[in-house]
Amino acid sequence: MDYNTILNRDCKSLGAPPRGNPLRRRTIHALILGGAAVFGLLALLQPAHDAAATRHEATPQLLSLPLPATASATIAAEEALPAVELVWQEITVRSGDTLSAIFDRLKISPRELHALMAADRTMTATLRQILPGQVLRFQIDEEEGQLNALNYRIDPLTTLAVERSEDGFSARHITRQVENRLAYTSATIETSLFAAGQRAGLSDGLIMELATIFGWDIDFALDIRNGDHFTVLYEQAFLEGEHMRDGNILAAEFVNQGQAYRAIRFEDPQGNTSYYTPEGLSMRKAFLRSPVDFNRISSGFQPERFHPVLGVKRPHRGVDYAAPVGTPIKASGDGRIEFIGTKGGYGKTVILQHGGAYRTLYAHMSRYRPGLASGTRVKQGQIIGYVGRTGIATGPHLHYEFLVNGVHRNPLTVKLPTAAPIPAQYKDEFQQQAQMRLAQLEAVKQTTLAMNNR
């Protein structure tokens, strides 16, 4: 049988027209023969496939079987369904709110509140002290009607986190870490310390701390001159990369009328802190130079002065600080009240005894701080009364006297005794810190000088 006769027969069996383009008929025939060959090869491989299936029964393979259209659609819908995520709700505490009232507003059962408060009484006790304006975050499973988690920020660094567990609720504190960074600044005074400090980027608190550190050596109301300058090395606290607050002054230099004063902060193992000179002497003196924030000195220390009220010459053995009525008056040093009451032309007066050699007097007060009496012990800087004009006075001011072994001395120029130096057991450690801080201060000064010379 010739090839054309076979080709016509095969095409006829497939329902293809036997006549037509010979090339087309040859193509169809090739496909028929190819299909037959594939089926023959599968028949030959079937026994081997069955044997392999028998050998690997312990490790079955996943099979992809055709499914009805409806079943496929159902499975696809289930797989596409997202997992249910519980959202957080923020509740701001209102005036008069209690945790019970908040739970009631959120439709959380009292059972949940009881279980929560019983989880850890030490931690959850803080939830009993919630205040208006504070924020609580709740995660509630509304379908189940139960509390899943609660977060309460106690302070900027600490959050109480309560979560549902298999046994009820578990509570823990989450503490955010503060990063302390070293900062520095330097400035020259043109008008006042406060203005220069603000221009240098210091906060009001740091400016006041700077004045306190050097306040025993420098009278910032009388001694400051145009051109005085300071350099400050201090800490800054950052929380998650954002500036949170300014920290402590670690070291500082203040140049007043050409005289340089340096202070180094030191903290002992017990947590006691103070400022010392590079040699280890305390920056703190036994007495404040000025016991009141004043506007001006209306009358200085004079061996002989014409009294403006009495019209006679008599010694003025103290300093008059003019200030508004009600300005607080501070004890210039640690001591004991020797006298409190009205004393002739002094008006309302307080006299403090400081050890055996020193005595200070504060006169013309408008009133005393409540709770003071003869024999009461006071600390340096503690308020003892308020400026007034009682007794013989032409205007509101504080009359302040300083006596050494019973002899009046000029409060503005008397050499004040210093406080205790660095304890001997910490001296070596302090010297190491002092050398490092002084080197840092010097580096800041050189950097500032280079920038100013550009």
C-alpha positions in Angstrom: 0.0 0.0 0.0 1.5 3.3 -1.0 2.0 6.3 1.4 -0.9 8.4 0.0 -3.3 5.5 0.4 -2.2 5.1 4.1 -2.4 8.9 4.7 -5.9 9.0 3.2 -7.0 6.2 5.4 -5.7 7.7 8.6 -7.1 11.1 7.9 -10.5 9.5 7.2 -10.4 7.7 10.6 -9.9 11.0 12.3 -12.7 12.6 10.4 -10.3 14.7 8.3 -11.0 15.2 4.6 -8.8 12.8 2.6 -8.3 15.3 -0.1 -6.7 18.7 0.0 -3.2 20.1 0.5 -0.8 17.2 0.6 1.5 19.1 3.0 -1.5 19.6 5.4 -2.3 15.9 5.2 1.3 15.0 6.0 1.3 17.2 9.1 -1.8 15.6 10.5 -0.4 12.2 9.9 2.8 13.1 11.7 0.8 14.1 14.8 -1.1 10.7 14.7 2.2 8.8 14.6 3.7 11.0 17.3 0.7 10.3 19.6 0.9 6.6 19.1 4.6 6.6 20.0 3.9 8.5 23.3 1.1 6.1 24.4 3.5 3.2 23.6 6.3 4.7 25.7 3.9 5.2 28.7 2.8 1.6 28.4 6.4 0.4 28.6 7.1 2.7 31.7 4.0 1.7 33.6 5.5 -1.3 35.4 8.5 0.7 36.5 6.2 3.5 37.8 4.2 1.0 39.8 7.4 -0.5 41.4 8.6 3.0 42.3 5.2 3.8 43.9 5.5 0.6 45.9 9.0 1.5 47.1 8.1 5.1 48.2 4.8 4.5 50.0 6.3 6.0 53.3 6.8 9.4 51.6 3.6 10.2 49.7 3.7 13.1 47.3 1.0 15.8 47.0 -1.3 15.3 44.1 -3.0 18.0 42.1 -6.5 16.6 41.4 -9.2 18.4 39.4 -12.1 19.7 41.6 -15.5 20.8 40.7 -15.8 24.6 40.0 -17.9 25.2 43.1 -15.4 23.5 45.4 -12.5 25.4 43.9 -14.3 28.7 44.4 -15.0 27.9 48.1 -11.4 27.0 48.9 -10.1 30.1 47.2 -12.5 32.3 49.2 -11.4 30.7 52.5 -7.7 31.2 51.6 -8.2 34.8 50.7 -10.0 35.6 54.0 -7.6 37.7 56.1 -6.8 36.9 59.7 -8.8 39.0 62.2 -6.6 41.6 63.8 -7.7 43.3 67.0 -7.3 47.0 66.9 -6.2 49.2 69.8 -8.7 51.7 71.3 -7.3 54.8 73.1 -9.3 56.1 76.0 -8.5 59.5 77.6 -9.3 59.5 81.3 -12.1 62.0 82.2 -12.6 63.9 85.4 -14.1 61.6 88.0 -13.3 58.5 85.9 -12.5 55.1 87.5 -11.3 52.0 85.7 -14.6 50.4 86.4 -16.4 53.3 84.7 -14.1 53.0 81.7 -14.7 49.2 81.4 -18.5 49.9 81.6 -18.2 52.4 78.7 -16.3 49.8 76.6 -18.9 47.1 77.5 -16.3 44.9 79.1 -17.7 42.7 81.8 -16.9 43.2 85.5 -15.5 39.7 85.6 -12.7 40.9 83.2 -11.9 43.8 85.5 -11.7 41.6 88.5 -9.4 39.1 86.7 -7.2 42.0 85.5 -6.8 43.6 88.9 -6.0 40.2 90.5 -3.3 39.4 87.9 -0.5 41.2 89.7 -1.6 43.4 92.6 1.7 45.2 92.8 1.8 46.3 89.2 -1.9 46.8 88.6 -2.2 49.0 91.8 -1.1 51.9 89.6 -4.3 51.5 87.6 -6.2 52.5 90.7 -4.5 55.9 90.6 -5.4 57.0 87.0 -5.7 60.8 86.5 -7.7 63.0 84.1 -5.8 63.4 80.8 -3.9 60.2 81.0 -4.4 57.7 78.1 -5.2 54.0 78.3 -5.0 51.7 75.3 -7.4 48.7 75.1 -7.4 45.7 72.7 -10.8 44.1 72.9 -12.2 41.0 71.2 -15.7 42.3 70.5 -16.9 38.9 69.2 -15.9 37.2 72.4 -16.7 40.3 74.6 -13.4 40.0 76.4 -10.3 42.1 77.0 -7.2 40.9 75.1 -4.6 43.5 76.3 -4.3 46.9 78.1 -1.4 49.4 78.0 -1.1 52.2 80.5 1.8 54.7 80.3 2.8 55.5 83.8 5.4 58.1 82.8 7.3 58.9 79.6 9.7 56.0 80.2 7.5 53.3 81.8 4.4 51.6 80.4 2.4 48.9 82.2 1.5 46.2 79.7 -1.2 43.7 80.7 -1.9 40.7 78.3 -4.4 37.8 78.3 -2.7 34.5 78.9 -3.8 30.9 79.4 -4.1 31.5 83.1 -5.8 34.8 83.0 -3.8 38.0 82.7 0.0 38.6 83.0 1.4 42.1 83.7 4.9 43.5 83.1 6.6 46.9 82.9 8.0 48.1 79.6 10.8 50.6 80.1 12.1 52.7 77.3 15.9 53.5 77.5 17.1 57.0 77.6 20.3 57.8 75.7 22.6 60.4 77.3 24.7 62.4 74.9 27.5 64.9 75.6 26.7 68.5 74.6 28.6 71.7 74.9 28.3 75.5 74.3 30.2 78.7 74.8 29.1 82.3 74.9 30.3 85.8 75.7 28.2 88.1 77.9 27.0 91.3 76.3 24.1 92.3 78.5 23.3 89.6 81.0 24.1 85.9 81.9 20.5 85.0 81.1 20.5 86.6 77.6 23.9 85.0 76.8 22.8 81.6 78.0 19.6 81.8 75.9 21.6 82.8 72.8 24.0 79.9 73.4 21.0 77.5 73.4 20.9 76.7 77.2 17.6 76.1 78.9 16.5 78.3 81.7 17.2 75.4 84.1 20.8 75.1 82.9 21.4 78.8 83.2 20.2 78.8 86.8 22.3 75.8 87.5 25.4 77.6 86.1 24.7 80.6 88.3 24.3 78.3 91.3 27.6 76.6 90.7 29.6 79.8 90.5 27.3 81.8 92.8 29.6 81.5 95.8 32.5 83.2 93.9 30.6 85.5 91.6 27.8 87.9 92.4 25.8 87.8 89.2 24.0 91.0 90.1 27.1 93.1 90.8 30.2 91.4 89.4 29.2 90.6 85.8 30.9 92.7 83.1 30.6 93.0 79.4 33.0 90.5 77.8 32.8 87.9 80.6 32.4 84.5 79.0 31.6 80.9 79.9 32.0 77.4 78.5 29.7 74.6 79.5 29.9 70.8 79.1 26.5 69.1 79.9 24.3 66.1 79.2 21.3 65.8 77.0 18.8 63.0 77.3 17.4 61.5 74.1 14.5 59.1 73.8 14.2 57.1 70.5 16.4 59.7 68.8 14.4 62.8 70.0 15.7 65.3 72.5 13.8 64.8 75.7 15.5 67.1 78.2 18.8 68.6 79.3 20.7 66.8 81.9 23.4 67.9 84.4 26.3 70.2 83.9 29.4 68.0 83.9 32.0 70.7 83.8 32.1 74.5 83.3 34.4 77.5 83.1 33.4 81.0 83.9 35.7 83.9 83.2 34.7 87.0 85.3 36.7 90.2 85.0 39.7 88.2 83.7 39.5 85.7 86.6 38.8 82.1 85.5 36.7 79.8 87.7 36.4 76.1 86.8 34.0 73.5 88.2 33.9 69.7 87.9 30.9 67.6 88.8 31.6 64.4 90.9 29.2 61.7 92.1 30.3 59.3 94.8 29.2 55.6 94.9 26.4 56.6 97.3 24.9 58.9 94.7 26.0 62.2 96.4 26.9 64.8 93.9 28.8 68.1 94.2 31.0 70.5 92.2 34.7 70.9 92.9 37.6 72.9 91.6 40.1 71.0 89.6 42.2 70.7 92.8 39.3 69.0 94.6 38.1 72.0 96.7 34.4 72.5 97.0 32.8 75.1 94.8 30.2 75.4 97.5 30.9 77.9 100.3 29.6 77.8 103.8 27.6 81.0 103.0 25.7 82.5 100.1 27.1 85.8 98.9 23.6 87.3 98.5 20.7 85.9 100.5 18.0 87.6 98.3 17.3 88.2 94.7 17.5 92.0 94.6 17.1 94.9 92.2 20.0 97.0 93.5 22.1 97.7 96.6 20.5 100.8 98.1 23.2 101.2 100.8 26.5 99.5 101.3 28.7 98.7 104.3 30.0 102.0 105.7 31.8 102.7 109.0 29.9 106.0 109.2 26.7 107.0 107.3 24.2 109.8 107.5 20.9 108.0 108.4 18.1 109.1 106.0 15.4 108.8 108.7 17.1 109.7 112.0 19.2 112.5 110.4 22.4 111.6 112.3 25.7 110.0 111.5 26.0 106.4 112.6 27.7 103.3 111.3 26.0 101.2 108.7 27.2 97.7 109.5 25.4 95.8 106.8 24.2 95.9 103.2 20.7 97.0 102.1 19.3 95.0 99.2 16.4 96.8 97.6 13.7 94.4 96.5 9.9 94.3 96.2 7.8 93.5 99.3 7.3 89.7 99.5 10.6 88.7 97.9 11.8 85.5 99.6 14.8 85.8 101.9 17.1 82.8 102.2 19.4 81.6 105.0 22.9 82.3 103.8 24.3 79.2 105.5 23.4 76.2 107.6 22.6 77.3 111.2 20.2 77.7 114.1 17.7 80.5 114.8 19.1 82.5 117.7 16.5 85.2 117.6 13.2 85.7 115.7 10.9 88.7 116.4 10.8 92.5 116.4 14.1 94.2 117.3 13.8 98.0 117.6 14.6 99.9 114.4 15.4 96.6 112.6 11.7 95.7 112.7 10.9 92.1 112.1 14.3 90.3 112.4 15.9 86.9 112.2 19.4 86.2 113.6 21.1 82.9 112.7 24.1 81.3 114.5 26.4 79.3 112.3 28.7 77.3 114.5 30.8 79.2 117.0 32.3 81.9 114.9 29.7 83.2 112.4 26.4 85.0 112.8 24.0 86.6 110.2 21.2 89.1 110.7 18.2 89.7 108.4 16.0 92.8 109.1 13.0 94.8 108.0 11.1 91.6 107.1 7.4 91.8 106.2 6.7 88.4 107.7 8.5 85.1 108.7 8.2 81.8 107.0 5.6 79.8 109.0 6.9 77.1 111.4 10.1 78.9 112.4 10.9 79.6 116.1 14.0 80.3 118.2 16.2 77.2 118.2 14.9 75.9 114.8 17.7 74.6 112.5 17.7 75.8 108.9 19.7 74.8 105.8 21.5 77.0 103.4 19.1 78.5 100.8 16.0 77.7 102.9 13.5 80.6 103.0 13.2 82.2 106.4 11.1 85.2 105.6 10.1 87.9 103.1 11.2 91.4 102.2 9.3 94.3 103.9 9.8 97.7 105.4 9.1 97.2 109.1 11.1 99.2 111.7 13.0 102.3 110.5 13.1 102.0 106.8 12.4 104.4 103.9 11.4 101.6 101.4 11.2 97.9 101.0 14.6 96.2 101.4 16.5 93.6 103.3 19.2 94.8 105.7 21.8 92.0 106.0 24.7 91.8 108.4 27.6 89.3 108.6 29.5 88.9 111.8 32.8 86.9 112.5 33.5 86.3 116.2 31.2 89.2 117.0 32.8 91.7 114.6 30.8 93.1 111.7 32.3 92.4 108.3 31.4 93.6 104.8 29.1 90.9 103.4 30.2 91.8 99.8 34.0 91.4 100.4 34.4 89.1 103.4 36.3 85.9 102.5 33.8 83.1 102.9 34.8 79.8 104.3 34.6 76.8 101.9 32.7 73.6 102.4 34.5 70.2 102.8 36.8 69.2 99.9 36.6 65.9 98.0 36.8 63.0 100.4 40.3 61.4 100.5 39.0 58.0 99.4 37.6 59.5 96.2 40.5 61.8 95.4 42.2 59.6 92.8 39.0 58.8 91.0 38.1 62.5 91.0 41.5 63.5 89.5 41.0 61.1 86.6 37.6 62.5 85.9 38.8 66.1 86.3 41.7 65.6 83.8 39.2 64.2 81.2 36.7 67.0 81.7 39.3 69.8 81.6 40.6 68.3 78.3 37.1 68.3 76.9 36.6 72.0 78.0 39.8 73.0 76.3 38.8 71.2 73.1 35.4 73.1 73.2 37.2 76.4 73.6 39.6 75.7 70.7 36.7 74.7 68.5 34.8 77.8 69.4 37.8 80.0 68.8 38.4 78.4 65.4 34.8 79.0 64.4 34.9 82.6 65.6 38.1 83.3 63.5 36.5 82.0 60.3 
